[in-house]
Amino acid sequence: MDCLFCQIAAGSIPSKKLYEDEQILAFYDIEPKTPVHFLVIPKTHIASVSEITAENSAVVAHIFEVIAQLAKKLDLKNGYRVVSNCGKDAGQTVPHLHFHVLAGRELYPDMA
Protein backbone atom coordinates (compact mmCIF):
# COMPACT_ATOMS: atom_id res chain seq x y z
CA MET A 1 0.00 0.00 0.00
CA ASP A 2 2.28 2.75 -1.23
CA CYS A 3 -0.57 5.03 -2.35
CA LEU A 4 -0.53 8.16 -0.16
CA PHE A 5 -4.32 8.56 -0.15
CA CYS A 6 -4.91 4.87 0.57
CA GLN A 7 -2.67 5.31 3.62
CA ILE A 8 -4.58 8.44 4.70
CA ALA A 9 -7.90 6.60 4.23
CA ALA A 10 -6.57 3.69 6.32
CA GLY A 11 -5.48 6.07 9.09
CA SER A 12 -1.78 5.24 8.70
CA ILE A 13 -1.05 8.87 7.85
CA PRO A 14 -2.87 11.56 9.85
CA SER A 15 -5.12 14.12 8.21
CA LYS A 16 -7.37 16.94 9.33
CA LYS A 17 -10.66 15.15 8.69
CA LEU A 18 -13.75 17.04 7.68
CA TYR A 19 -16.00 14.06 6.99
CA GLU A 20 -15.72 10.29 6.99
CA ASP A 21 -17.99 7.34 6.40
CA GLU A 22 -17.46 3.75 5.28
CA GLN A 23 -16.97 4.74 1.60
CA ILE A 24 -15.25 8.13 1.52
CA LEU A 25 -13.05 10.59 3.38
CA ALA A 26 -12.91 14.38 3.19
CA PHE A 27 -9.92 16.19 4.65
CA TYR A 28 -8.27 19.58 4.42
CA ASP A 29 -5.47 20.05 1.89
CA ILE A 30 -2.04 20.46 3.50
CA GLU A 31 -1.14 23.16 0.94
CA PRO A 32 -4.40 25.10 0.50
CA LYS A 33 -4.79 27.25 -2.61
CA THR A 34 -7.86 29.08 -1.28
CA PRO A 35 -9.17 29.91 2.20
CA VAL A 36 -11.33 26.76 2.03
CA HIS A 37 -9.58 23.84 0.31
CA PHE A 38 -10.40 20.24 1.07
CA LEU A 39 -10.15 16.94 -0.76
CA VAL A 40 -12.71 14.17 -1.03
CA ILE A 41 -11.50 10.65 -1.85
CA PRO A 42 -13.00 7.19 -2.12
CA LYS A 43 -11.52 4.80 0.42
CA THR A 44 -11.17 2.13 -2.26
CA HIS A 45 -8.37 2.76 -4.71
CA ILE A 46 -9.42 4.23 -8.05
CA ALA A 47 -6.44 5.80 -9.81
CA SER A 48 -8.22 8.70 -11.55
CA VAL A 49 -11.34 9.82 -13.39
CA SER A 50 -10.17 7.62 -16.27
CA GLU A 51 -10.86 4.53 -14.14
CA ILE A 52 -14.47 5.33 -13.23
CA THR A 53 -16.72 2.51 -14.43
CA ALA A 54 -20.31 1.35 -14.04
CA GLU A 55 -19.08 -0.91 -11.24
CA ASN A 56 -17.46 1.86 -9.14
CA SER A 57 -19.38 5.00 -10.13
CA ALA A 58 -21.78 4.87 -7.17
CA VAL A 59 -19.00 6.05 -4.86
CA VAL A 60 -18.45 9.07 -7.13
CA ALA A 61 -22.13 9.98 -6.89
CA HIS A 62 -21.85 9.65 -3.13
CA ILE A 63 -18.81 11.95 -3.13
CA PHE A 64 -20.79 14.66 -4.90
CA GLU A 65 -23.72 14.26 -2.50
CA VAL A 66 -21.34 14.75 0.42
CA ILE A 67 -19.64 17.73 -1.25
CA ALA A 68 -23.06 19.43 -1.44
CA GLN A 69 -23.69 18.67 2.25
CA LEU A 70 -20.26 19.97 3.27
CA ALA A 71 -20.72 23.14 1.22
CA LYS A 72 -23.91 23.85 3.17
CA LYS A 73 -22.25 22.99 6.49
CA LEU A 74 -19.31 25.32 5.72
CA ASP A 75 -21.70 28.04 4.49
CA LEU A 76 -20.14 28.28 1.04
CA LYS A 77 -23.15 30.26 -0.20
CA ASN A 78 -21.05 32.40 -2.57
CA GLY A 79 -19.97 29.29 -4.46
CA TYR A 80 -17.18 26.79 -4.74
CA ARG A 81 -15.25 24.89 -7.39
CA VAL A 82 -14.78 21.13 -7.65
CA VAL A 83 -11.68 19.98 -9.55
CA SER A 84 -10.24 16.58 -10.36
CA ASN A 85 -6.93 16.44 -12.18
CA CYS A 86 -6.54 13.37 -14.38
CA GLY A 87 -3.00 12.34 -15.24
CA LYS A 88 0.43 13.88 -15.02
CA ASP A 89 -0.12 16.54 -17.70
CA ALA A 90 -3.20 17.76 -15.84
CA GLY A 91 -1.26 18.10 -12.59
CA GLN A 92 -2.38 14.93 -10.80
CA THR A 93 0.37 14.28 -8.27
CA VAL A 94 -1.28 11.46 -6.30
CA PRO A 95 -2.59 8.61 -8.47
CA HIS A 96 -5.78 8.12 -6.44
CA LEU A 97 -9.09 9.65 -7.49
CA HIS A 98 -9.69 12.83 -5.54
CA PHE A 99 -11.76 15.96 -5.83
CA HIS A 100 -10.48 19.34 -4.68
CA VAL A 101 -13.15 21.65 -3.28
CA LEU A 102 -11.99 25.27 -3.44
CA ALA A 103 -13.82 28.26 -1.98
CA GLY A 104 -13.57 31.27 0.28
CA ARG A 105 -12.66 33.86 -2.35
CA GLU A 106 -13.52 34.72 -5.92
CA LEU A 107 -11.91 32.20 -8.25
CA TYR A 108 -10.56 33.21 -11.62
CA PRO A 109 -13.00 32.34 -14.44
CA ASP A 110 -10.19 31.37 -16.81
CA MET A 111 -9.19 28.51 -14.47
CA ALA A 112 -12.23 26.42 -15.44
N, CA, C and O atoms as a GROMACS GRO file, in nm:
protein
  448
    1MET      N    1   0.086  -0.119   0.000
    1MET     CA    2   0.000   0.000   0.000
    1MET      C    3   0.090   0.124   0.000
    1MET      O    4   0.110   0.187   0.104
    2ASP      N    5   0.142   0.158  -0.115
    2ASP     CA    6   0.228   0.275  -0.123
    2ASP      C    7   0.154   0.397  -0.176
    2ASP      O    8   0.217   0.499  -0.202
    3CYS      N    9   0.023   0.388  -0.193
    3CYS     CA   10  -0.057   0.503  -0.235
    3CYS      C   11  -0.080   0.594  -0.113
    3CYS      O   12  -0.134   0.550  -0.011
    4LEU      N   13  -0.040   0.719  -0.126
    4LEU     CA   14  -0.054   0.816  -0.016
    4LEU      C   15  -0.198   0.826   0.034
    4LEU      O   16  -0.222   0.823   0.154
    5PHE      N   17  -0.293   0.838  -0.058
    5PHE     CA   18  -0.432   0.856  -0.015
    5PHE      C   19  -0.492   0.728   0.041
    5PHE      O   20  -0.580   0.735   0.127
    6CYS      N   21  -0.447   0.612  -0.005
    6CYS     CA   22  -0.491   0.487   0.057
    6CYS      C   23  -0.442   0.482   0.202
    6CYS      O   24  -0.514   0.435   0.291
    7GLN      N   25  -0.321   0.529   0.226
    7GLN     CA   26  -0.267   0.532   0.362
    7GLN      C   27  -0.343   0.631   0.450
    7GLN      O   28  -0.368   0.603   0.567
    8ILE      N   29  -0.378   0.745   0.394
    8ILE     CA   30  -0.458   0.844   0.470
    8ILE      C   31  -0.595   0.784   0.501
    8ILE      O   32  -0.643   0.796   0.614
    9ALA      N   33  -0.658   0.721   0.402
    9ALA     CA   34  -0.790   0.660   0.423
    9ALA      C   35  -0.784   0.550   0.528
    9ALA      O   36  -0.880   0.531   0.604
   10ALA      N   37  -0.673   0.476   0.534
   10ALA     CA   38  -0.657   0.369   0.632
   10ALA      C   39  -0.621   0.421   0.771
   10ALA      O   40  -0.623   0.346   0.868
   11GLY      N   41  -0.586   0.549   0.781
   11GLY     CA   42  -0.548   0.608   0.909
   11GLY      C   43  -0.400   0.593   0.940
   11GLY      O   44  -0.357   0.631   1.049
   12SER      N   45  -0.322   0.540   0.848
   12SER     CA   46  -0.178   0.524   0.870
   12SER      C   47  -0.105   0.657   0.867
   12SER      O   48  -0.001   0.674   0.931
   13ILE      N   49  -0.159   0.751   0.792
   13ILE     CA   50  -0.105   0.887   0.785
   13ILE      C   51  -0.215   0.981   0.835
   13ILE      O   52  -0.328   0.973   0.787
   14PRO      N   53  -0.183   1.068   0.930
   14PRO     CA   54  -0.287   1.156   0.985
   14PRO      C   55  -0.333   1.261   0.883
   14PRO      O   56  -0.258   1.300   0.793
   15SER      N   57  -0.456   1.305   0.901
   15SER     CA   58  -0.512   1.412   0.820
   15SER      C   59  -0.609   1.491   0.907
   15SER      O   60  -0.656   1.443   1.010
   16LYS      N   61  -0.638   1.611   0.864
   16LYS     CA   62  -0.737   1.694   0.933
   16LYS      C   63  -0.872   1.664   0.869
   16LYS      O   64  -0.912   1.727   0.771
   17LYS      N   65  -0.942   1.566   0.927
   17LYS     CA   66  -1.066   1.515   0.869
   17LYS      C   67  -1.179   1.616   0.880
   17LYS      O   68  -1.196   1.684   0.981
   18LEU      N   69  -1.255   1.622   0.773
   18LEU     CA   70  -1.375   1.705   0.768
   18LEU      C   71  -1.500   1.617   0.770
   18LEU      O   72  -1.604   1.655   0.825
   19TYR      N   73  -1.488   1.499   0.709
   19TYR     CA   74  -1.600   1.406   0.699
   19TYR      C   75  -1.544   1.267   0.672
   19TYR      O   76  -1.444   1.251   0.603
   20GLU      N   77  -1.611   1.167   0.728
   20GLU     CA   78  -1.572   1.029   0.699
   20GLU      C   79  -1.692   0.938   0.716
   20GLU      O   80  -1.771   0.952   0.809
   21ASP      N   81  -1.704   0.843   0.624
   21ASP     CA   82  -1.799   0.734   0.640
   21ASP      C   83  -1.732   0.607   0.586
   21ASP      O   84  -1.611   0.608   0.562
   22GLU      N   85  -1.807   0.501   0.568
   22GLU     CA   86  -1.745   0.375   0.528
   22GLU      C   87  -1.692   0.376   0.384
   22GLU      O   88  -1.610   0.292   0.348
   23GLN      N   89  -1.737   0.471   0.302
   23GLN     CA   90  -1.697   0.474   0.160
   23GLN      C   91  -1.597   0.583   0.124
   23GLN      O   92  -1.513   0.565   0.036
   24ILE      N   93  -1.605   0.697   0.194
   24ILE     CA   94  -1.525   0.813   0.152
   24ILE      C   95  -1.465   0.888   0.270
   24ILE      O   96  -1.503   0.868   0.386
   25LEU      N   97  -1.370   0.974   0.238
   25LEU     CA   98  -1.305   1.059   0.338
   25LEU      C   99  -1.288   1.198   0.278
   25LEU      O  100  -1.247   1.212   0.163
   26ALA      N  101  -1.318   1.299   0.357
   26ALA     CA  102  -1.291   1.438   0.319
   26ALA      C  103  -1.196   1.495   0.423
   26ALA      O  104  -1.216   1.479   0.543
   27PHE      N  105  -1.091   1.562   0.374
   27PHE     CA  106  -0.992   1.618   0.465
   27PHE      C  107  -0.934   1.745   0.402
   27PHE      O  108  -0.936   1.763   0.281
   28TYR      N  109  -0.882   1.831   0.488
   28TYR     CA  110  -0.827   1.958   0.442
   28TYR      C  111  -0.692   1.936   0.373
   28TYR      O  112  -0.611   1.856   0.416
   29ASP      N  113  -0.672   2.010   0.265
   29ASP     CA  114  -0.547   2.005   0.189
   29ASP      C  115  -0.434   2.061   0.274
   29ASP      O  116  -0.453   2.162   0.342
   30ILE      N  117  -0.317   1.999   0.270
   30ILE     CA  118  -0.204   2.046   0.350
   30ILE      C  119  -0.136   2.169   0.288
   30ILE      O  120  -0.059   2.237   0.354
   31GLU      N  121  -0.165   2.196   0.161
   31GLU     CA  122  -0.114   2.316   0.094
   31GLU      C  123  -0.231   2.388   0.027
   31GLU      O  124  -0.242   2.387  -0.095
   32PRO      N  125  -0.319   2.451   0.107
   32PRO     CA  126  -0.440   2.510   0.050
   32PRO      C  127  -0.411   2.622  -0.050
   32PRO      O  128  -0.321   2.704  -0.031
   33LYS      N  129  -0.490   2.622  -0.157
   33LYS     CA  130  -0.479   2.725  -0.261
   33LYS      C  131  -0.582   2.835  -0.243
   33LYS      O  132  -0.572   2.941  -0.306
   34THR      N  133  -0.680   2.811  -0.159
   34THR     CA  134  -0.786   2.908  -0.128
   34THR      C  135  -0.814   2.899   0.021
   34THR      O  136  -0.771   2.804   0.087
   35PRO      N  137  -0.888   2.997   0.077
   35PRO     CA  138  -0.917   2.991   0.220
   35PRO      C  139  -0.988   2.862   0.264
   35PRO      O  140  -0.965   2.814   0.375
   36VAL      N  141  -1.071   2.807   0.178
   36VAL     CA  142  -1.133   2.676   0.203
   36VAL      C  143  -1.083   2.584   0.093
   36VAL      O  144  -1.109   2.609  -0.025
   37HIS      N  145  -1.011   2.478   0.130
   37HIS     CA  146  -0.958   2.384   0.031
   37HIS      C  147  -0.951   2.247   0.098
   37HIS      O  148  -0.866   2.221   0.183
   38PHE      N  149  -1.042   2.161   0.055
   38PHE     CA  150  -1.039   2.024   0.107
   38PHE      C  151  -1.050   1.926  -0.008
   38PHE      O  152  -1.090   1.960  -0.119
   39LEU      N  153  -1.012   1.802   0.022
   39LEU     CA  154  -1.015   1.694  -0.076
   39LEU      C  155  -1.119   1.591  -0.033
   39LEU      O  156  -1.143   1.572   0.087
   40VAL      N  157  -1.180   1.527  -0.131
   40VAL     CA  158  -1.272   1.417  -0.103
   40VAL      C  159  -1.224   1.298  -0.186
   40VAL      O  160  -1.207   1.309  -0.308
   41ILE      N  161  -1.203   1.185  -0.119
   41ILE     CA  162  -1.150   1.065  -0.185
   41ILE      C  163  -1.237   0.944  -0.154
   41ILE      O  164  -1.300   0.937  -0.048
   42PRO      N  165  -1.241   0.848  -0.248
   42PRO     CA  166  -1.300   0.719  -0.212
   42PRO      C  167  -1.198   0.641  -0.130
   42PRO      O  168  -1.077   0.654  -0.151
   43LYS      N  169  -1.245   0.561  -0.038
   43LYS     CA  170  -1.152   0.480   0.042
   43LYS      C  171  -1.096   0.364  -0.040
   43LYS      O  172  -0.984   0.318  -0.013
   44THR      N  173  -1.169   0.316  -0.137
   44THR     CA  174  -1.117   0.213  -0.226
   44THR      C  175  -1.033   0.282  -0.333
   44THR      O  176  -1.063   0.394  -0.375
   45HIS      N  177  -0.929   0.214  -0.375
   45HIS     CA  178  -0.837   0.276  -0.471
   45HIS      C  179  -0.896   0.278  -0.612
   45HIS      O  180  -0.928   0.174  -0.669
   46ILE      N  181  -0.910   0.398  -0.664
   46ILE     CA  182  -0.942   0.423  -0.805
   46ILE      C  183  -0.836   0.524  -0.846
   46ILE      O  184  -0.823   0.629  -0.781
   47ALA      N  185  -0.760   0.496  -0.949
   47ALA     CA  186  -0.644   0.580  -0.981
   47ALA      C  187  -0.679   0.722  -1.027
   47ALA      O  188  -0.609   0.817  -0.992
   48SER      N  189  -0.785   0.737  -1.104
   48SER     CA  190  -0.822   0.870  -1.155
   48SER      C  191  -0.961   0.863  -1.217
   48SER      O  192  -1.025   0.758  -1.218
   49VAL      N  193  -1.006   0.975  -1.269
   49VAL     CA  194  -1.134   0.982  -1.339
   49VAL      C  195  -1.138   0.881  -1.453
   49VAL      O  196  -1.243   0.826  -1.485
   50SER      N  197  -1.024   0.856  -1.514
   50SER     CA  198  -1.016   0.762  -1.627
   50SER      C  199  -1.055   0.620  -1.588
   50SER      O  200  -1.086   0.539  -1.675
   51GLU      N  201  -1.053   0.589  -1.460
   51GLU     CA  202  -1.086   0.452  -1.414
   51GLU      C  203  -1.225   0.441  -1.354
   51GLU      O  204  -1.257   0.339  -1.291
   52ILE      N  205  -1.308   0.543  -1.371
   52ILE     CA  206  -1.447   0.533  -1.323
   52ILE      C  207  -1.525   0.445  -1.420
   52ILE      O  208  -1.522   0.464  -1.542
   53THR      N  209  -1.595   0.347  -1.363
   53THR     CA  210  -1.672   0.251  -1.443
   53THR      C  211  -1.813   0.238  -1.386
   53THR      O  212  -1.845   0.296  -1.282
   54ALA      N  213  -1.895   0.162  -1.455
   54ALA     CA  214  -2.031   0.135  -1.404
   54ALA      C  215  -2.025   0.064  -1.270
   54ALA      O  216  -2.114   0.080  -1.186
   55GLU      N  217  -1.920  -0.015  -1.249
   55GLU     CA  218  -1.908  -0.091  -1.124
   55GLU      C  219  -1.866  -0.004  -1.005
   55GLU      O  220  -1.899  -0.038  -0.892
   56ASN      N  221  -1.794   0.106  -1.028
   56ASN     CA  222  -1.746   0.186  -0.914
   56ASN      C  223  -1.801   0.329  -0.912
   56ASN      O  224  -1.762   0.408  -0.826
   57SER      N  225  -1.890   0.361  -1.003
   57SER     CA  226  -1.938   0.500  -1.013
   57SER      C  227  -2.031   0.543  -0.899
   57SER      O  228  -2.050   0.662  -0.878
   58ALA      N  229  -2.088   0.450  -0.828
   58ALA     CA  230  -2.178   0.487  -0.717
   58ALA      C  231  -2.104   0.566  -0.610
   58ALA      O  232  -2.160   0.657  -0.549
   59VAL      N  233  -1.978   0.532  -0.587
   59VAL     CA  234  -1.900   0.605  -0.487
   59VAL      C  235  -1.876   0.750  -0.531
   59VAL      O  236  -1.868   0.840  -0.448
   60VAL      N  237  -1.864   0.771  -0.662
   60VAL     CA  238  -1.845   0.907  -0.713
   60VAL      C  239  -1.972   0.989  -0.692
   60VAL      O  240  -1.965   1.105  -0.653
   61ALA      N  241  -2.086   0.929  -0.717
   61ALA     CA  242  -2.213   0.998  -0.689
   61ALA      C  243  -2.223   1.033  -0.541
   61ALA      O  244  -2.266   1.143  -0.505
   62HIS      N  245  -2.183   0.941  -0.457
   62HIS     CA  246  -2.185   0.965  -0.313
   62HIS      C  247  -2.091   1.080  -0.276
   62HIS      O  248  -2.125   1.164  -0.192
   63ILE      N  249  -1.975   1.085  -0.338
   63ILE     CA  250  -1.881   1.195  -0.313
   63ILE      C  251  -1.948   1.329  -0.342
   63ILE      O  252  -1.937   1.422  -0.262
   64PHE      N  253  -2.016   1.339  -0.455
   64PHE     CA  254  -2.079   1.466  -0.490
   64PHE      C  255  -2.196   1.500  -0.398
   64PHE      O  256  -2.221   1.618  -0.372
   65GLU      N  257  -2.268   1.401  -0.349
   65GLU     CA  258  -2.372   1.426  -0.250
   65GLU      C  259  -2.311   1.484  -0.122
   65GLU      O  260  -2.365   1.579  -0.065
   66VAL      N  261  -2.200   1.428  -0.080
   66VAL     CA  262  -2.134   1.475   0.042
   66VAL      C  263  -2.073   1.614   0.021
   66VAL      O  264  -2.077   1.697   0.111
   67ILE      N  265  -2.017   1.639  -0.096
   67ILE     CA  266  -1.964   1.773  -0.125
   67ILE      C  267  -2.075   1.877  -0.108
   67ILE      O  268  -2.052   1.982  -0.048
   68ALA      N  269  -2.194   1.849  -0.160
   68ALA     CA  270  -2.306   1.943  -0.144
   68ALA      C  271  -2.341   1.964   0.003
   68ALA      O  272  -2.368   2.076   0.045
   69GLN      N  273  -2.340   1.857   0.081
   69GLN     CA  274  -2.369   1.867   0.225
   69GLN      C  275  -2.262   1.950   0.297
   69GLN      O  276  -2.293   2.034   0.380
   70LEU      N  277  -2.135   1.924   0.263
   70LEU     CA  278  -2.026   1.997   0.327
   70LEU      C  279  -2.027   2.145   0.288
   70LEU      O  280  -1.996   2.231   0.371
   71ALA      N  281  -2.063   2.174   0.166
   71ALA     CA  282  -2.072   2.314   0.122
   71ALA      C  283  -2.177   2.388   0.204
   71ALA      O  284  -2.156   2.504   0.242
   72LYS      N  285  -2.288   2.323   0.232
   72LYS     CA  286  -2.391   2.385   0.317
   72LYS      C  287  -2.340   2.400   0.460
   72LYS      O  288  -2.358   2.505   0.521
   73LYS      N  289  -2.277   2.296   0.512
   73LYS     CA  290  -2.225   2.299   0.649
   73LYS      C  291  -2.121   2.410   0.667
   73LYS      O  292  -2.118   2.475   0.771
   74LEU      N  293  -2.037   2.430   0.565
   74LEU     CA  294  -1.931   2.532   0.572
   74LEU      C  295  -1.979   2.669   0.524
   74LEU      O  296  -1.901   2.764   0.518
   75ASP      N  297  -2.108   2.678   0.491
   75ASP     CA  298  -2.170   2.804   0.449
   75ASP      C  299  -2.100   2.865   0.327
   75ASP      O  300  -2.066   2.983   0.325
   76LEU      N  301  -2.079   2.782   0.227
   76LEU     CA  302  -2.014   2.828   0.104
   76LEU      C  303  -2.119   2.884   0.007
   76LEU      O  304  -2.124   2.846  -0.110
   77LYS      N  305  -2.202   2.975   0.057
   77LYS     CA  306  -2.315   3.026  -0.020
   77LYS      C  307  -2.274   3.110  -0.140
   77LYS      O  308  -2.354   3.130  -0.231
   78ASN      N  309  -2.150   3.162  -0.142
   78ASN     CA  310  -2.105   3.240  -0.257
   78ASN      C  311  -2.048   3.152  -0.368
   78ASN      O  312  -2.013   3.203  -0.474
   79GLY      N  313  -2.041   3.023  -0.344
   79GLY     CA  314  -1.997   2.929  -0.446
   79GLY      C  315  -1.868   2.859  -0.412
   79GLY      O  316  -1.797   2.895  -0.319
   80TYR      N  317  -1.840   2.758  -0.490
   80TYR     CA  318  -1.718   2.679  -0.474
   80TYR      C  319  -1.688   2.609  -0.606
   80TYR      O  320  -1.774   2.601  -0.694
   81ARG      N  321  -1.567   2.560  -0.619
   81ARG     CA  322  -1.525   2.489  -0.739
   81ARG      C  323  -1.482   2.349  -0.699
   81ARG      O  324  -1.419   2.328  -0.596
   82VAL      N  325  -1.519   2.252  -0.783
   82VAL     CA  326  -1.478   2.113  -0.765
   82VAL      C  327  -1.388   2.077  -0.883
   82VAL      O  328  -1.427   2.092  -0.999
   83VAL      N  329  -1.267   2.029  -0.852
   83VAL     CA  330  -1.168   1.998  -0.955
   83VAL      C  331  -1.112   1.858  -0.932
   83VAL      O  332  -1.085   1.819  -0.819
   84SER      N  333  -1.095   1.784  -1.042
   84SER     CA  334  -1.024   1.658  -1.036
   84SER      C  335  -0.924   1.655  -1.150
   84SER      O  336  -0.963   1.654  -1.267
   85ASN      N  337  -0.798   1.653  -1.117
   85ASN     CA  338  -0.693   1.644  -1.218
   85ASN      C  339  -0.679   1.497  -1.258
   85ASN      O  340  -0.686   1.408  -1.174
   86CYS      N  341  -0.660   1.474  -1.387
   86CYS     CA  342  -0.654   1.337  -1.438
   86CYS      C  343  -0.527   1.320  -1.519
   86CYS      O  344  -0.520   1.360  -1.635
   87GLY      N  345  -0.426   1.260  -1.456
   87GLY     CA  346  -0.300   1.234  -1.524
   87GLY      C  347  -0.195   1.340  -1.499
   87GLY      O  348  -0.225   1.451  -1.455
   88LYS      N  349  -0.073   1.303  -1.528
   88LYS     CA  350   0.043   1.388  -1.502
   88LYS      C  351   0.034   1.524  -1.570
   88LYS      O  352   0.060   1.626  -1.507
   89ASP      N  353  -0.005   1.527  -1.698
   89ASP     CA  354  -0.012   1.654  -1.770
   89ASP      C  355  -0.118   1.748  -1.715
   89ASP      O  356  -0.110   1.869  -1.734
   90ALA      N  357  -0.216   1.693  -1.646
   90ALA     CA  358  -0.320   1.776  -1.584
   90ALA      C  359  -0.283   1.820  -1.443
   90ALA      O  360  -0.356   1.897  -1.380
   91GLY      N  361  -0.170   1.771  -1.392
   91GLY     CA  362  -0.126   1.810  -1.259
   91GLY      C  363  -0.163   1.712  -1.150
   91GLY      O  364  -0.152   1.746  -1.032
   92GLN      N  365  -0.206   1.592  -1.183
   92GLN     CA  366  -0.238   1.493  -1.080
   92GLN      C  367  -0.108   1.441  -1.021
   92GLN      O  368  -0.028   1.377  -1.089
   93THR      N  369  -0.087   1.469  -0.893
   93THR     CA  370   0.037   1.428  -0.827
   93THR      C  371   0.021   1.302  -0.742
   93THR      O  372   0.120   1.236  -0.710
   94VAL      N  373  -0.101   1.270  -0.705
   94VAL     CA  374  -0.128   1.146  -0.630
   94VAL      C  375  -0.221   1.062  -0.716
   94VAL      O  376  -0.334   1.104  -0.745
   95PRO      N  377  -0.178   0.944  -0.758
   95PRO     CA  378  -0.259   0.861  -0.847
   95PRO      C  379  -0.371   0.786  -0.773
   95PRO      O  380  -0.376   0.664  -0.772
   96HIS      N  381  -0.459   0.863  -0.714
   96HIS     CA  382  -0.578   0.812  -0.644
   96HIS      C  383  -0.685   0.916  -0.671
   96HIS      O  384  -0.663   1.035  -0.648
   97LEU      N  385  -0.800   0.873  -0.718
   97LEU     CA  386  -0.909   0.965  -0.749
   97LEU      C  387  -0.935   1.058  -0.632
   97LEU      O  388  -0.954   1.013  -0.519
   98HIS      N  389  -0.936   1.187  -0.659
   98HIS     CA  390  -0.969   1.283  -0.554
   98HIS      C  391  -1.026   1.409  -0.617
   98HIS      O  392  -0.994   1.445  -0.730
   99PHE      N  393  -1.111   1.473  -0.541
   99PHE     CA  394  -1.176   1.596  -0.584
   99PHE      C  395  -1.135   1.707  -0.488
   99PHE      O  396  -1.153   1.696  -0.367
  100HIS      N  397  -1.080   1.814  -0.545
  100HIS     CA  398  -1.048   1.934  -0.468
  100HIS      C  399  -1.173   2.018  -0.461
  100HIS      O  400  -1.240   2.038  -0.562
  101VAL      N  401  -1.207   2.069  -0.343
  101VAL     CA  402  -1.315   2.165  -0.328
  101VAL      C  403  -1.250   2.295  -0.283
  101VAL      O  404  -1.186   2.301  -0.177
  102LEU      N  405  -1.266   2.398  -0.365
  102LEU     CA  406  -1.199   2.527  -0.344
  102LEU      C  407  -1.304   2.636  -0.326
  102LEU      O  408  -1.399   2.644  -0.404
  103ALA      N  409  -1.285   2.719  -0.224
  103ALA     CA  410  -1.382   2.826  -0.198
  103ALA      C  411  -1.320   2.929  -0.104
  103ALA      O  412  -1.204   2.918  -0.064
  104GLY      N  413  -1.400   3.028  -0.071
  104GLY     CA  414  -1.357   3.127   0.028
  104GLY      C  415  -1.307   3.257  -0.033
  104GLY      O  416  -1.275   3.351   0.040
  105ARG      N  417  -1.300   3.263  -0.164
  105ARG     CA  418  -1.266   3.386  -0.235
  105ARG      C  419  -1.312   3.369  -0.379
  105ARG      O  420  -1.345   3.258  -0.422
  106GLU      N  421  -1.314   3.479  -0.451
  106GLU     CA  422  -1.352   3.472  -0.592
  106GLU      C  423  -1.241   3.397  -0.668
  106GLU      O  424  -1.122   3.427  -0.654
  107LEU      N  425  -1.284   3.301  -0.747
  107LEU     CA  426  -1.191   3.220  -0.825
  107LEU      C  427  -1.188   3.272  -0.969
  107LEU      O  428  -1.290   3.315  -1.023
  108TYR      N  429  -1.073   3.268  -1.028
  108TYR     CA  430  -1.056   3.321  -1.162
  108TYR      C  431  -1.138   3.240  -1.263
  108TYR      O  432  -1.129   3.117  -1.265
  109PRO      N  433  -1.217   3.307  -1.347
  109PRO     CA  434  -1.300   3.234  -1.444
  109PRO      C  435  -1.220   3.160  -1.550
  109PRO      O  436  -1.269   3.063  -1.607
  110ASP      N  437  -1.098   3.203  -1.578
  110ASP     CA  438  -1.019   3.137  -1.681
  110ASP      C  439  -0.950   3.010  -1.629
  110ASP      O  440  -0.875   2.947  -1.703
  111MET      N  441  -0.975   2.974  -1.505
  111MET     CA  442  -0.919   2.851  -1.447
  111MET      C  443  -1.019   2.736  -1.452
  111MET      O  444  -1.006   2.641  -1.376
  112ALA      N  445  -1.116   2.743  -1.539
  112ALA     CA  446  -1.223   2.642  -1.544
  112ALA      C  447  -1.172   2.507  -1.589
  112ALA      O  448  -1.249   2.412  -1.598
   0.00000   0.00000   0.00000
